[in-house]
Amino acid sequence: MNRRRQSVRGVTLIELMIVVSIVGIIAGFAYPSYMDQVKKSRRTEGMAALLELADRMERHYADSGSYSQADGSDMTAAVIYHNHSENAYYLLSIDPGTDELQFTARATPTAKGRQDTDKCGTFIINAQGLTSVSGGSLSRSDCWK
């Protein structure tokens, strides 16, 4: 009996290691870019929560003629239903101004999901509707889009 030997083809360990290392290199470049995009999408949540907070302050002002309560205390407890954005990537706060016609609201990034390393930092809006950022490396125009 004469049997023919069939050659068995397969992947060698060297070939497999080359593929794994190429995938690792590509992932090493792609992951930081992916995380930047995730943080950028979370900014929208922080800005939306901050704008909603400012809107509630404006509604209170339209009803009462001031940003403070009737007893003169600030509106922080009365207006902030939640002290954070929907998924808690930003903490919300209101700083009363020097008189009852002023306020400054802030959305500060939290450590959840490493949002505190975002390039925009803290979002700020005041009673006049002026927006700004602080604590980040990007400008206001780059963050408030």
Number of C-alpha atoms within 10 A of each C-alpha: 3 4 5 6 6 6 6 5 6 7 7 8 9 9 10 10 11 11 12 11 11 11 11 12 11 10 13 11 10 11 11 11 11 12 15 15 12 14 19 16 11 21 25 14 18 26 22 15 22 26 19 13 25 24 15 17 24 18 14 18 17 11 10 12 13 19 28 23 16 10 6 11 13 19 21 21 12 13 18 17 9 14 18 20 20 13 10 19 22 28 19 23 20 24 14 20 15 8 11 17 14 15 22 18 22 27 29 25 26 18 12 11 14 12 23 19 15 21 18 25 22 24 25 24 21 18 19 12 13 9 18 17 22 16 14 16 12 14 14 16 10 11 20 15 8
